[in-house]
Structure formats: C-alpha cells, structure tokens
Amino acid sequence: MAAGISAVVVALAGGTALAQDSASPATGTQAQVLGPNGYGNLQLGMNPMAALATGQLTDYKVGWPECSFAKLKDQPAAPDSIAQNFVAVALDQGVSGISVSDPAVRTPEGIGLGSTVDQVKAAYPDSADQLQEGLDNLGRGYVTVPGSSRPAVYRIHATNNTVDQLALQLTNQNCYE
C-alpha cells in the first residue's frame, strides 16, 4: 500500500498540476473563511490528487517520504512577516494543515491575523487555558475548532498579544512541528 501511495505522489510531482506558477491573490472576492473543515474547496483530510484538483494550490513540492507542501494561490507572500502561507499534505492523513498569510482571512468566529489573544480567548472560551499554556510554554497555542467534522485545532502564534500566525490543522497531524 505504501508503495502505491508513493507512486501516486511521485506521479503527481511530475504532473502539470504541480508545475503551475504562483498566482496573484484574488481580487474582489468575498471574505475568506478558514475552518471549520478547510479553506474554500480545500478540506482537511483531502488526498493529494483531490487537493490539487481544487485549483487552490501552487508550488506543490514532494517533501519527505511522508509529507509534501504547497502554497495557497490566493495568499500573499509575507516576507516581512511571521505569517506563513502553506498547505501540508501527509501521505497517511491527506491535507493536514492550512496556514494563511492574508489578514483578511478569518475563522467563522472572526479571528484572524491581527486579532488579540484576548479576542481569541473570548471567541473560544473552552480552549482559553489550553491556548495560554501553549503560548507561555511553546510560543504557540491551540484552540479546538468548533463544528469541525474531524478532530481539528487552530494553531495560533502571537507576538505582543497579537496573532501573527494562524493555521487550521488536524489535531494529530504528523507533517510539521
């Protein structure tokens, strides 16, 4: 089975869908929402071929044997920011993490880059202690994603009490960190 999955990933690496160049962020679009199950048509758990078929990914690169990475076409590069634009795709879990770099992207509860930690705690009161513990000990915290059909968390990094990284990921993702 692992050889079959590896063959699919290798085949994807040589396919034209992977050779697409970066696209400009979409203009005139409605507010973008991260969560509870994905971002647009890109969903947590989606296999690599289905993820590529959404048309939302660019710069897909096969990484380690078990994990590959791409970028979201509509997210800006953020060279002067800690915000990251990436999609992690694990062979055994499919899309396992989606990180955004555009401050316009919000969770259904209104949290995004630039939100304060207090706003995050108010939006996710059941995860407030877990978030603060993570921020204090790891520099990043996690809040459980309400309404997700999969075990998922928002990964939140904050500097000076302001969210500067936001990702949606499977709770037990094995692709990064």
C-alpha positions, 0 to 999 in steps of 0.5 A: 500500500505504501508503495502505491501511495508513493507512486501516486505522489511521485506521479503527481510531482511530475504532473502539470498540476504541480508545475503551475506558477504562483498566482496573484491573490484574488481580487474582489472576492468575498471574505475568506473563511478558514475552518471549520473543515478547510479553506474554500474547496480545500478540506482537511483530510483531502488526498493529494490528487483531490487537493490539487484538483481544487485549483487552490494550490501552487508550488506543490513540492514532494517533501519527505517520504511522508509529507509534501507542501504547497502554497495557497494561490490566493495568499500573499507572500509575507516576507516581512512577516511571521505569517506563513502561507502553506498547505501540508499534505501527509501521505497517511492523513491527506491535507493536514494543515492550512496556514494563511498569510492574508489578514483578511482571512478569518475563522467563522468566529472572526479571528484572524491575523491581527486579532488579540489573544484576548479576542481569541480567548473570548471567541473560544472560551473552552480552549482559553487555558489550553491556548495560554499554556501553549503560548507561555510554554511553546510560543504557540497555542491551540484552540479546538475548532468548533463544528469541525467534522474531524478532530481539528485545532487552530494553531495560533502564534502571537507576538505582543498579544497579537496573532501573527500566525494562524493555521487550521490543522488536524489535531494529530497531524504528523507533517510539521512541528 
